[in-house]
């Protein structure tokens, strides 16, 4: 497996040796809790955060879901999939008393607030708070129902509103102390577009990272990376036959056009959901689980194990936000991505 990290950097500080190895778990125990934002569009929000208490996690369906029917439905969906089965975060542990950096996460089209919980848990071990909402009407639970929202700009606008509500709630509530001066966004697939738009429209957001999708996208107009003067990073799944080679080329173009510091990490043998915790839970998210035909040359191959893919995504995200929000200068370029070529 080869990962290629490209620093399409503007004024990136060179660092000879890693200051910190963000591929490993950090010093804190990941913890989680849940809040609900009321209103016309109620939002269920998962929060991951660092704690100094010791704890263990549990089975995914029972940890994230309370409705018995949904627990059974998700357990059934996981059968035969490559989805992550176990969490590592302890439930409602005592958070750190000091204010920590906050990241808001946006999930993929018809996915779940916990679609990338492994990345969120990894970030929590390094002292970051992560908040993620189910995008109502655009989640796993509305798929193939009359309530399902389309992959379009109207849904993108709703997602942006969701993210701003989550951000406002975390900055105003006192359950988990967060630093209002250290804020970032990240997301997977449609969530990459959403995160780019949030960074563009909300002055509080200092930078954004996307997983497996361009932020500026002609199918979902709104983000203009050429004017988005904030640090950006995007992970590119080389065998992403969901957004196809055209989508991957758009990722390259997004970062070439952006005026600030940018990073791209190309992950070999990765499909669209290889960097998530839900690969294979239904046919539309199968790419990234098991066998397939290479997008690049048509040969048969096995996708990267999603556990490895999520670990890569967590490593990349942690290094990027450490550089962005912890002033760990050159953290991304300093990482050893398994012998990757760093340019």
DRENVEX-111760 format. One record per residue: x, y, z of N, C-alpha, C, O in turn. Coordinates in steps of 0.001 Angstrom, whole numbers, padded with zeros to 6 digits, always signed. Layout:
! DRENVEX-111760
XYZXYZXYZXYZ ...
! end
This chain:
! DRENVEX-111760
+000841-001183+000000+000000+000000+000000+000881+001239+000000+001838+001322+000770 +000562+002211-000867+001318+003455-000927+000362+004612-000695-000687+004699-001332 +000725+005487+000208-000018+006730+000396+000845+007834-000171+002067+007809-000024 +000231+008786-000808+000968+009907-001352+000437+011187-000721-000726+011542-000911 +001272+011865+000013+000900+013144+000601+001483+014250-000246+002699+014351-000409 +000615+015071-000780+001059+016207-001566+000763+017480-000802-000397+017777-000516 +001770+018216-000475+001573+019519+000147+001521+020540-000967+002557+020979-001467 +000289+020928-001363+000115+021953-002380+000229+023265-001623-000690+024084-001641 +001360+023461-000960+001446+024406+000143+001806+025793-000318+002558+025999-001271 +001235+026734+000400+001616+028119+000300+002164+028498+001664+001413+028577+002636 +003462+028732+001744+004096+029109+003007+003985+028021+004069+003684+028325+005223 +004224+026748+003704+004255+025667+004679+005649+025585+005275+006636+025564+004540 +005741+025538+006579+007038+025451+007247+007553+024023+007172+006837+023087+007527 +008774+023845+006718+009380+022518+006634+009839+022067+008014+010410+022841+008782 +009575+020785+008312+009970+020228+009597+010689+018921+009337+010141+018040+008674 +011904+018774+009845+012718+017600+009539+012187+016342+010204+012182+015273+009594 +011736+016457+011456+011260+015304+012199+009869+015583+012749+009554+016725+013082 +009026+014544+012849+007701+014761+013416+007779+015341+014823+008504+014827+015675 +007045+016391+015056+006929+016926+016410+006144+015929+017267+006508+015643+018408 +005078+015418+016698+004223+014447+017365+003765+013432+016334+003482+013801+015194 +003684+012166+016708+003206+011128+015806+001695+010993+015980+001229+010342+016914 +000942+011605+015085-000518+011606+015200-001165+010331+014674-002391+010219+014658 -000355+009371+014244-000925+008077+013863-001312+007263+015088-002162+006377+015004 -000693+007560+016223-000972+006848+017472-002063+007583+018256-002314+008767+018030 -002697+006873+019166-003675+007517+020042-002979+008536+020923-001834+008343+021332 -003677+009619+021211-003137+010660+022065-003262+010300+023538-003581+009157+023868 -003015+011256+024430-002938+010970+025868-004279+010852+026589-004310+010491+027765 -005392+011150+025905-006682+011189+026588-007565+010000+026226-007401+009377+025177 -008494+009704+027111-009527+008708+026859-010644+009376+026049-011156+010416+026463 -011036+008797+024895-012173+009383+024179-013469+009124+024941-013695+008031+025461 -014304+010140+024996-015594+010038+025665-016665+010579+024723-016348+011251+023742 -017920+010291+025014-018991+010804+024174-020254+011049+024983-020487+010435+026024 -021055+011963+024470-022380+012228+025006-023251+012736+023872-022773+012950+022758 -024525+012927+024161-025474+013267+023100-026381+014389+023563-026815+014413+024715 -026670+015327+022655-027643+016364+022937-028645+016409+021789-028378+015908+020697 -029807+017018+022052-030823+017217+021022-031103+018702+020894-031323+019390+021891 -031093+019193+019659-031427+020580+019390-032875+020627+018905-033201+020088+017848 -033734+021272+019681-035157+021316+019367-035451+022353+018288-034575+023114+017877 -036698+022362+017846-037121+023313+016833-037860+022612+015723-038197+021432+015823 -038116+023374+014634-038823+022808+013499-038067+021633+012895-038664+020703+012354 -036768+021691+012995-035897+020634+012458-035024+020122+013608-033870+020530+013738 -035574+019225+014446-034795+018727+015592-033554+017981+015112-033604+017225+014141 -032444+018205+015804-031190+017561+015437-030647+016755+016608-030550+017255+017728 -030296+015504+016338-029579+014691+017310-028090+014877+017060-027599+014648+015954 -027377+015296+018105-025966+015653+017955-025119+014773+018865-025329+014734+020077 -024160+014067+018270-023190+013272+019025-021970+014138+019287-021515+014868+018407 -021442+014053+020508-020262+014831+020870-019199+013880+021398-019436+013122+022339 -018032+013931+020783-016870+013188+021275-015905+014199+021891-015745+015306+021375 -015267+013816+022989-014415+014782+023685-013369+014040+024522-013518+012846+024780 -012321+014736+024943-011261+014086+025732-011607+014035+027215-012237+014945+027755 -011185+012958+027857-011371+012797+029296-010116+012166+029880-009329+011541+029169 -009942+012337+031177-008830+011678+031865-009309+010472+032660-008512+009830+033344 -010599+010154+032581-011125+008956+033227-010875+007741+032338-010804+007864+031115 -010746+006589+032946-010594+005341+032195-011972+004756+031911-012870+004834+032749 -012136+004173+030735-013428+003595+030363-013257+002735+029128-012175+002669+028545 -014338+002075+028735-014352+001313+027490-015647+001624+026757-016585+002169+027340 -015695+001278+025483-016868+001553+024669-017851+000407+024676-018036-000258+025695 -018484+000176+023533-019471-000895+023447-019883-001132+022012-019335-000510+021103 -020855-002034+021784-021327-002323+020426-021964-001083+019798-022701-000349+020457 -021672-000862+018528-022065+000381+017867-023566+000660+017948-023965+001751+018358 -024396-000295+017570-025839-000042+017529-026381+000356+018893-027188+001280+018996 -025938-000342+019951-026438-000047+021292-025893+001264+021840-026556+001925+022638 -024684+001647+021417-024075+002892+021902-024746+004106+021270-025045+005079+021963 -024985+004058+019965-025447+005247+019261-026957+005351+019114-027478+006426+018821 -027668+004238+019317-029102+004238+019067-029866+003842+020314-029437+002964+021063 -031001+004490+020538-031829+004168+021707-033146+003522+021321-033718+002769+022109 -033637+003802+020124-034896+003219+019673-034684+001739+019332-033832+001425+018500 -035435+000828+019951-035217-000614+019716-035315-001015+018245-034555-001866+017783 -036246-000408+017511-036403-000770+016103-035175-000354+015292-034733-001075+014398 -034640+000805+015617-033444+001256+014896-032230+000410+015264-031378+000139+014417 -032151+000001+016507-031047-000880+016911-031070-002165+016088-030046-002590+015553 -032255-002779+015993-032392-004019+015232-032091-003775+013757-031426-004588+013114 -032585-002645+013214-032370-002348+011797-030890-002155+011504-030390-002637+010488 -030182-001451+012389-028761-001215+012128-027954-002494+012332-027012-002753+011583 -028302-003281+013318-027626-004562+013505-027793-005445+012283-026860-006133+011869 -028993-005422+011706-029253-006203+010498-028432-005670+009327-027896-006449+008539 -028332-004343+009211-027567-003735+008120-026093-004083+008216-025414-004190+007195 -025593-004260+009419-024179-004554+009620-023808-005977+009241-022636-006267+009004 -024779-006860+009181-024490-008259+008878-023871-008384+007487-024466-007950+006501 -022688-008971+007406-022011-009169+006128-021340-007930+005580-020808-007952+004470 -021356-006845+006343-020723-005611+005890-019299-005529+006433-018822-006440+007109 -018632-004418+006124-017311-004132+006688-017401-003042+007751-016387-002448+008118 -018606-002777+008245-018805-001694+009203-018095-001983+010530-017978-003132+010957 -017631-000915+011159-016975-001038+012467-018007-001447+013509-019095-000874+013565 -017674-002426+014326-018657-003005+015240-018549-002499+016667-019503-002635+017433 -017429-001926+017046-017182-001587+018450-016658-000165+018577-015815+000269+017793 -017163+000552+019567-016644+001885+019863-015566+001784+020942-015439+000767+021625 -014790+002871+021079-013757+002940+022109-014051+004012+023152-013391+004065+024189 -015025+004854+022887-015301+005991+023764-016158+005586+024958-017088+004790+024827 -015834+006143+026123-016644+005933+027310-017824+006893+027333-017737+008010+026824 -018920+006452+027924-020150+007236+027892-020184+008267+029030-020062+007922+030205 -020352+009530+028651-020544+010660+029573-019494+010707+030689-019821+010896+031860 -018251+010533+030306-017161+010701+031263-016972+012186+031557-017518+013041+030860 -016201+012481+032587-015922+013862+032945-015015+014491+031889-013924+013975+031646 -015434+015594+031251-014554+016239+030268-013418+016999+030938-013461+017255+032141 -012424+017350+030174-011367+018218+030692-011984+019556+031103-012970+019992+030510 -011419+020193+032093-011983+021452+032571-011579+022637+031702-012237+023678+031723 -010506+022485+030945-010052+023581+030077-010754+023523+028722-011175+022454+028281 -010877+024666+028069-011516+024738+026761-010645+024078+025700-009441+024324+025625 -011281+023226+024871-010563+022483+023838-011031+022905+022450-012143+023411+022304 -010191+022702+021419-010604+023024+020042-011819+022191+019639-011984+021055+020082 -012663+022774+018795-013895+022123+018357-013891+021913+016851-013551+022818+016089 -014278+020696+016424-014511+020403+015016-015968+019986+014845-016492+019198+015633 -016618+020517+013812-017960+020056+013472-017843+019133+012264-017170+019455+011286 -018504+017989+012344-018422+016960+011307-019741+016855+010561-020811+016947+011162 -019663+016661+009244-020847+016465+008399-020736+015131+007669-019736+014853+007007 -021776+014310+007799-021732+012952+007225-022084+012943+005738-022517+013952+005182 -021891+011796+005111-022160+011627+003692-023663+011548+003414-024473+011463+004337 -024018+011576+002135-025410+011498+001680-026044+010204+002192-025546+009109+001928 -027149+010346+002926-027913+009215+003475-027060+008348+004397-027168+007122+004401 -026216+009010+005170-025373+008302+006142-025814+008662+007566-026996+008916+007801 -024885+008685+008500-025219+008829+009914-024229+009745+010613-023091+009902+010170 -024666+010339+011694-023766+011221+012465-022534+010464+012956-021491+011068+013206 -022654+009138+013096-021525+008340+013574-020837+007573+012441-020154+006580+012689 -021017+008033+011193-020393+007354+010052-018877+007313+010140-018247+006401+009603 -018284+008298+010814-016821+008357+010952-016434+008478+012416-015552+009261+012768 -017093+007701+013272-016837+007840+014708-015415+007446+015091-014884+007958+016077 -014787+006549+014335-013412+006170+014663-012472+007367+014530-011561+007542+015339 -012701+008195+013499-011904+009412+013343-012176+010355+014509-011247+010935+015071 -013452+010508+014874-013813+011388+015990-013173+010920+017293-012675+011737+018068 -013184+009620+017537-012558+009101+018756-011058+009364+018758-010486+009725+019786 -010424+009182+017606-008983+009442+017522-008687+010908+017818-007741+011220+018541 -009483+011793+017270-009300+013220+017532-009480+013540+019017-008757+014366+019575 -010448+012878+019647-010686+013119+021075-009473+012725+021909-009193+013364+022923 -008748+011684+021501-007561+011288+022275-006489+012368+022233-005619+012416+023102 -006549+013241+021218-005571+014319+021084-006089+015647+021637-005456+016687+021454 -007227+015611+022306-007707+016814+022976-008714+017630+022195-009024+018758+022577 -009241+017072+021089-010226+017798+020300-011642+017362+020672-011873+016212+021045 -012583+018299+020565-014007+018000+020683-014571+017917+019271-014280+018768+018430 -015385+016884+019010-016015+016713+017702-017524+016634+017904-018003+015879+018750 -018266+017408+017131-019731+017386+017213-020302+017054+015842-019888+017632+014838 -021258+016119+015796-021832+015669+014526-023329+015445+014684-023772+014800+015635 -024100+015977+013754-025557+015807+013765-025991+014882+012633-025346+014819+011586 -027086+014170+012853-027769+013525+011736-028441+014621+010921-029232+015396+011460 -028133+014696+009613-028805+015665+008754-030196+015125+008435-030348+014224+007610 -031198+015679+009090-032571+015168+008988-033041+015189+007531-032906+016194+006834 -033597+014054+007087-034058+013928+005713-032972+013461+004767-033264+013059+003641 -031719+013507+005207-030599+013120+004371-029731+012096+005090-028529+011993+004846 -030373+011338+005987-029648+010334+006760-030075+008927+006349-030984+008746+005539 -029412+007960+006913-029692+006538+006677-031152+006212+006949-031735+005350+006291 -031744+006904+007923-033090+006553+008371-034173+007000+007396-035271+006444+007407 -033892+007982+006559-034892+008427+005581-034677+007833+004196-035488+008046+003295 -033596+007095+004025-033290+006514+002714-034485+005713+002189-035077+004911+002912 -034825+005942+000931-035918+005230+000245-037281+005476+000886-038175+004635+000784 -037446+006621+001543-038746+007000+002088-039187+008317+001453-038425+008949+000722 -040418+008722+001738-040933+009982+001198-040225+011183+001820-040268+012281+001265 -039580+010987+002954-038887+012085+003638-037473+012320+003103-036820+013289+003491 -036996+011442+002213-035617+011533+001743-035384+012802+000924-036167+013138+000035 -034304+013493+001240-033914+014694+000516-032912+014348-000575-032136+013403-000431 -032924+015092-001643-032050+014807-002775-030635+015315-002577-030345+016076-001654 -029775+014879-003458-028382+015332-003472-028344+016598-004316-028007+016558-005500 -028694+017730-003691-028842+018971-004448-028524+020178-003571-028216+020035-002387 -028601+021357-004161-028219+022567-003440-029207+022928-002333-028814+023549-001346 -030486+022552-002475-031443+022801-001395-031043+022020-000144-031086+022550+000967 -030656+020764-000332-030206+019950+000803-028901+020490+001358-028691+020485+002571 -028020+020956+000475-026762+021552+000932-027032+022757+001830-026356+022937+002842 -028006+023575+001472-028341+024742+002290-028855+024319+003666-028519+024946+004671 -029663+023263+003717-030141+022741+005002-028982+022216+005843-028932+022432+007054 -028055+021526+005189-026892+020996+005892-026052+022137+006483-025590+022047+007621 -025862+023192+005717-025120+024338+006231-025808+024900+007473-025149+025206+008467 -027119+025035+007415-027873+025520+008578-027708+024587+009775-027554+025043+010908 -027740+023276+009517-027523+022295+010602-026175+022523+011277-026079+022554+012503 -025131+022682+010455-023777+022834+011002-023640+024121+011811-022961+024145+012837 -024283+025182+011350-024228+026439+012102-024968+026315+013425-024539+026879+014432 -026078+025580+013433-026803+025344+014691-025974+024523+015666-025945+024809+016863 -025297+023498+015147-024430+022672+016006-023317+023529+016590-023028+023451+017784 -022697+024339+015753-021617+025209+016202-022113+026172+017277-021469+026327+018314 -023253+026821+017036-023814+027751+018016-024118+027046+019332-023857+027584+020407 -024676+025826+019240-025043+025086+020452-023824+024714+021275-023834+024852+022498 -022777+024245+020618-021579+023833+021360-020875+025026+021990-020246+024897+023040 -020979+026180+021352-020343+027370+021903-021154+027992+023035-020624+028779+023819 -022436+027644+023123-023281+028248+024161-023589+027309+025321-023925+027774+026411 -023482+025987+025110-023777+025036+026188-022514+024794+027024-021402+025096+026589 -022702+024250+028219-021557+024070+029119-021248+022608+029417-020517+022313+030362 -021799+021687+028621-021554+020263+028882-020106+019891+028586-019511+019085+029301 -019540+020475+027536-018156+020217+027158-017500+021563+026868-017951+022271+025969 -016456+021939+027594-015821+023246+027357-015105+023273+026006-014258+022423+025731 -015448+024249+025166-014794+024401+023871-014270+025829+023728-014796+026774+024315 -013228+025945+022937-012559+027224+022734-013157+027915+021511-012998+027405+020402 -013833+029046+021663-014458+029721+020525-013464+030286+019513-013854+030702+018422 -012188+030300+019873-011161+030823+018973-010447+029723+018189-009563+030014+017384 -010828+028447+018421-010161+027332+017730-011227+026392+017176-011628+025431+017833 -011682+026687+015947-012808+025982+015344-012471+025544+013926-011852+026295+013172 -012876+024330+013561-012647+023814+012217-013806+022917+011813-014650+022567+012638 -013842+022549+010535-014898+021687+009999-014278+020553+009208-013238+020722+008571 -014929+019380+009250-014530+018303+008354-015736+017442+008045-016715+017436+008792 -015663+016715+006940-016791+015886+006545-016397+014894+005477-015334+014991+004864 -017288+013930+005272-017054+012859+004303-018053+012988+003162-019249+013155+003402 -017568+012910+001908-018416+012899+000726-019255+014186+000652-018676+015270+000588 -020582+014110+000658-021420+015309+000688-021008+016187+001871-021138+017410+001817 -020518+015566+002923-020047+016309+004084-018791+017115+003804-018533+018111+004481 -017999+016697+002809-016830+017487+002416-017285+018809+001800-016731+019865+002105 -018307+018745+000925-018872+019952+000329-019456+020844+001427-019234+022054+001444 -020206+020223+002345-020823+020965+003443-019776+021672+004290-019952+022829+004669 -018688+020973+004585-017631+021554+005423-016925+022698+004715-016587+023704+005339 -016701+022547+003414-016114+023635+002653-017014+024861+002647-016536+025988+002768 -018326+024638+002505-019268+025750+002510-019316+026424+003879-019391+027650+003962 -019274+025640+004945-019268+026215+006289-018026+027071+006492-018107+028171+007039 -016876+026567+006054-015643+027340+006187-015710+028625+005376-015170+029654+005781 -016373+028560+004234-016497+029732+003364-017450+030773+003950-017190+031973+003866 -018557+030310+004546-019616+031222+004967-019510+031663+006419-020073+032695+006785 -018818+030924+007239-018764+031235+008675-017361+031695+009046-016410+030914+008993 -017239+032935+009413-015922+033503+009706-015252+032857+010911-014038+032971+011080 -016032+032180+011749-015461+031559+012940-014621+030330+012607-013701+029987+013350 -014931+029667+011498-014234+028442+011100-012881+028809+010496-012796+029638+009590 -011816+028174+011015-010457+028542+010620-009881+027693+009497-008866+028060+008904 -010510+026570+009199-010026+025714+008130-010937+024509+007993-011785+024270+008853 -010770+023738+006910-011662+022606+006659-010909+021462+006007-009933+021666+005285 -011386+020248+006278-010824+019018+005705-011962+018181+005143-013017+018050+005764 -011740+017618+003966-012727+016751+003340-012187+015344+003144-010994+015144+002919 -013080+014383+003233-012738+012987+002991-013459+012511+001735-014688+012470+001691 -012681+012151+000716-013173+011458-000476-014189+012249-001291-015118+011670-001854 -014021+013560-001359-014879+014355-002249-014333+015776-002357-013766+016302-001399 -014503+016396-003526-014109+017798-003667-015058+018692-002876-016223+018349-002677 -014558+019827-002429-015408+020805-001746-016162+021664-002758-017354+021928-002598 -015451+022096-003802-016112+022800-004906-016503+021769-005940-015663+021004-006414 -017794+021747-006295-018326+020670-007113-019389+021250-008046-020337+021867-007561 -019269+021078-009352-020265+021653-010276-021665+021079-010091-022647+021719-010468 -021771+019875-009510-023094+019296-009256-023761+019904-008028-024983+019853-007888 -022950+020480-007136-023444+021079-005899-022793+022452-005732-021993+022648-004818 -023125+023394-006596-022434+024678-006560-022667+025437-005264-023709+025308-004621 -021675+026227-004900-021756+027014-003673-020388+027355-003141-020139+028494-002746 -019492+026376-003126-018136+026598-002638-017264+027073-003796-017333+026532-004899 -016450+028082-003538-015472+028559-004514-014100+028525-003848-013719+029456-003137 -013364+027443-004086-012092+027284-003379-011078+028353-003764-010156+028626-002995 -011225+028961-004935-010278+029995-005345-010373+031234-004468-009436+032032-004422 -011494+031405-003771-011663+032547-002873-011706+032128-001405-011848+032972-000519 -011583+030827-001149-011652+030313+000224-010257+030389+000843-009482+029435+000774 -009955+031518+001440-008597+031795+001917-008382+031277+003338-008072+032039+004253 -008551+029981+003497-008297+029307+004764-007572+028006+004456-007730+027478+003355 -006782+027466+005385-006133+026174+005133-007156+025075+004829-008184+024972+005498 -006867+024265+003825-007753+023189+003398-006957+021901+003228-005769+021929+002908 -007628+020770+003445-007019+019460+003209-008090+018517+002692-009241+018583+003122 -007718+017648+001779-008671+016653+001264-007958+015313+001107-006864+015246+000546 -008585+014249+001605-008115+012886+001391-008754+012368+000109-009970+012453-000064 -007942+011836-000778-008400+011319-002059-008305+009796-002045-007227+009244-001822 -009424+009119-002280-009445+007655-002377-009171+007282-003830-009980+007569-004712 -008045+006652-004074-007580+006429-005450-008559+005579-006256-008732+005820-007451 -009202+004593-005635-010147+003721-006348-011594+004121-006047-012453+003266-005836 -011848+005423-006029-013164+005954-005669-014086+005931-006882-014206+006921-007603 -014740+004782-007100-015639+004687-008250-017024+005250-007946-017961+005063-008722 -017148+005941-006810-018387+006647-006495-018346+008051-007112-019252+008434-007851 -017286+008818-006802-017162+010133-007426-016391+010045-008740-016349+011015-009496 -015793+008918-009016-015066+008581-010239-013788+009406-010394-013468+010260-009567 -013072+009119-011482-011820+009823-011747-012051+011321-011912-011184+012127-011574 -013224+011694-012432-013543+013113-012587-013619+013794-011216-013096+014894-011034 -014270+013136-010258-014344+013698-008912-012976+013837-008278-012699+014827-007602 -012117+012847-008494-010755+012925-007947-009963+014056-008601-009162+014728-007951 -010202+014255-009908-009515+015368-010565-010016+016711-010021-009249+017669-009935 -011284+016781-009660-011816+017997-009050-011163+018267-007696-010924+019421-007338 -010874+017200-006942-010149+017379-005679-008808+018059-005947-008432+019015-005269 -008096+017545-006952-006796+018124-007309-006967+019594-007682-006202+020447-007232 -007969+019884-008502-008200+021261-008947-008586+022176-007794-008118+023312-007714 -009446+021679-006894-009833+022460-005715-008611+022977-004986-008520+024160-004658 -007673+022079-004738-006520+022436-003920-005509+023279-004690-004818+024114-004107 -005424+023060-005992-004546+023899-006793-005056+025333-006846-004262+026272-006895 -006380+025509-006834-006978+026836-006935-006987+027595-005611-007032+028825-005599 -006945+026861-004491-007080+027503-003176-005867+028372-002867-004735+027965-003130 -006088+029578-002307-004981+030521-002105-004160+030306-000840-003078+030880-000715 -004637+029503+000096-003929+029316+001361-003221+027960+001360-003147+027304+000321 -002709+027542+002495-002043+026251+002630-003028+025115+002351-004141+025117+002877 -002627+024159+001537-003476+023008+001240-002666+021713+001320-001454+021701+001106 -003378+020617+001638-002762+019287+001655-003694+018297+000977-004916+018402+001083 -003108+017340+000284-003870+016242-000292-003186+014935+000068-001970+014811-000078 -003949+013966+000534-003412+012638+000823-004110+011638-000078-005319+011442+000043 -003372+010996-000986-003922+009985-001882-003752+008612-001235-002639+008225-000878 -004848+007883-001085-004810+006584-000413-005084+005476-001431-006181+005383-001981 -004078+004642-001672-004185+003547-002634-005160+002488-002149-005301+002265-000947 -005835+001833-003096-006769+000735-002830-007974+001157-001992-008696+000305-001473 -008194+002457-001857-009322+002955-001065-010482+003304-001978-010314+003969-003000 -011676+002837-001584-012906+003256-002236-013547+004379-001445-012981+004873-000470 -014723+004772-001871-015365+005950-001293-015645+005787+000198-015550+006750+000959 -015993+004562+000617-016325+004344+002031-015230+003601+002789-015446+003160+003918 -014058+003461+002174-012945+002801+002861-012428+003601+004041-011722+003062+004894 -012771+004886+004101-012295+005728+005199-013425+006041+006179-013354+007012+006931 -014473+005206+006163-015605+005412+007059-015833+004169+007906-015151+003157+007750 -016808+004266+008808-017168+003126+009670-018422+002416+009209-018965+001590+009944 -018903+002719+007995-020190+002153+007572-020100+001403+006255-021134+001124+005648 -018908+001068+005793-018752+000415+004491-019583-000861+004414-019433-001771+005229 -020453-000904+003424-021218-002124+003166-022539-002253+003887-023176-003302+003790 -022991-001221+004617-024252-001394+005367-025479-001393+004457-026548-001847+004865 -025338-000886+003226-026360-001085+002198-025672-000968+000843-024552-000462+000776 -026305-001418-000234-025610-001493-001524-024995-000182-001997-023968-000195-002674 -025604+000948-001652-025082+002227-002126-023778+002629-001454-023087+003525-001939 -023430+001986-000349-022166+002294+000327-021252+001068+000349-020459+000883+001272 -021380+000246-000676-020582-000978-000763-019149-000704-001190-018230-001413-000779 -018949+000334-002024-017611+000618-002557-016656+000961-001416-016746+002030-000812 -015756+000050-001138-014861+000190+000002-014907-001034+000882-014189-001117+001879 -015752-001991+000517-015903-003221+001310-015735-004431+000396-016506-004611-000547 -014725-005263+000674-014546-006501-000071-013855-006316-001409-012898-005550-001522 -014344-007022-002428-013702-007049-003746-014419-006121-004718-015593-005792-004548 -013682-005715-005733-014278-004868-006771-013334-004840-007968-012300-005507-007973 -013697-004072-008966-012863-003851-010139-012217-002483-010023-012893-001491-009752 -010929-002429-010226-010233-001152-010092-010794-000103-011061-011023-000377-012239 -011003+001079-010539-011390+002188-011388-010230+002581-012297-010432+003009-013434 -009017+002431-011780-007838+002920-012489-007419+002044-013668-006958+002567-014683 -007574+000689-013554-007116-000152-014669-008033-001341-014964-007728-002146-015844 -009152-001464-014241-010107-002526-014522-009781-003871-013913-010566-004807-014068 -008664-004009-013230-008270-005289-012631-009069-005552-011349-009515-004622-010677 -009236-006840-011028-009876-007206-009763-008942-006893-008601-007724-007027-008720 -009514-006478-007485-008682-006183-006311-009535-006207-005061-010763-006260-005131 -008864-006166-003898-009517-006067-002596-009352-004652-002073-008250-004105-002065 -010452-004068-001638-010359-002748-001042-009529-002767+000237-009451-003778+000934 -008926-001648+000518-008248-001430+001787-009216-001719+002931-010371-001296+002889 -008751-002433+003946-009576-002696+005130-010067-001365+005699-009248-000494+005992 -011382-001182+005863-011880+000084+006393-011304+000471+007758-011230+001656+008083 -010901-000504+008545-010267-000163+009826-008956+000572+009577-008614+001516+010291 -008220+000125+008547-006977+000805+008171-007296+002161+007554-006636+003159+007843 -008325+002185+006693-008718+003438+006065-009137+004490+007073-008773+005659+006941 -009898+004086+008076-010311+005036+009120-009116+005515+009927-009057+006676+010332 -008161+004615+010160-006956+005012+010888-006156+006040+010090-005620+006990+010661 -006073+005853+008774-005393+006825+007919-006110+008170+007989-005483+009218+008142 -007432+008119+007874-008208+009357+007923-008031+010060+009264-007924+011285+009310 -007998+009296+010356-007797+009888+011667-006425+010513+011812-006284+011591+012389 -005409+009835+011286-004033+010339+011329-003932+011663+010563-003391+012645+011071 -004455+011672+009346-004396+012857+008492-005157+014026+009123-004662+015152+009171 -006358+013739+009601-007190+014794+010196-006546+015350+011455-006512+016566+011647 -006032+014473+012320-005414+014935+013570-004201+015817+013288-004017+016846+013938 -003378+015418+012327-002193+016224+012001-002599+017580+011440-002004+018602+011779 -003621+017584+010574-004059+018842+009971-004612+019802+011020-004244+020977+011034 -005487+019319+011896-006075+020243+012877-005092+020590+013991-005236+021629+014636 -004093+019737+014227-003034+020108+015176-002241+021282+014631-001906+022213+015362 -001944+021227+013332-001236+022335+012700-002106+023593+012688-001621+024703+012910 -003392+023397+012426-004316+024516+012286-004696+025150+013621-004715+026375+013745 -004999+024315+014623-005595+024803+015871-004686+024706+017094-004947+025348+018111 -003618+023907+017003-002705+023764+018138-001355+024416+017867-000434+024315+018679 -001244+025075+016737+000009+025756+016365+001194+024789+016294+002331+025165+016578 +000915+023546+015913+001979+022554+015721+002502+022716+014287+002130+021958+013391 +003363+023708+014089+003791+024115+012751+004406+022952+011971+005277+022246+012480 +003944+022760+010731+004483+021708+009875+004072+020312+010264+004702+019347+009832 +003018+020170+011080+002640+018845+011593+002294+017867+010485+002661+016695+010574 +001597+018309+009441+001195+017382+008384+002412+016911+007599+002597+015710+007403 +003234+017842+007153+004410+017478+006369+005388+016633+007176+006152+015850+006612 +005361+016791+008495+006303+016069+009350+005897+014624+009614+006694+013840+010129 +004657+014265+009264+004192+012912+009564+004815+011880+008623+005104+012172+007463 +005011+010691+009138+005445+009566+008313+004205+008761+007952+003768+007903+008719 +003645+009037+006790+002478+008295+006322+002935+006989+005668+002759+006777+004468 +003522+006127+006487+003907+004793+006053+004846+004833+004843+004662+004096+003874 +005848+005704+004918+006819+005777+003851+006370+006561+002633+006951+006424+001557 +005333+007388+002793+004811+008142+001654+005801+009186+001175+006642+009669+001933 +005681+009523-000097+006470+010598-000660+005827+011925-000261+004651+012158-000541 +006583+012773+000379+006086+014077+000800+006699+015129-000099+007922+015216-000215 +005853+015933-000738+006346+016988-001633+005803+018337-001189+006099+019357-001811 
! end
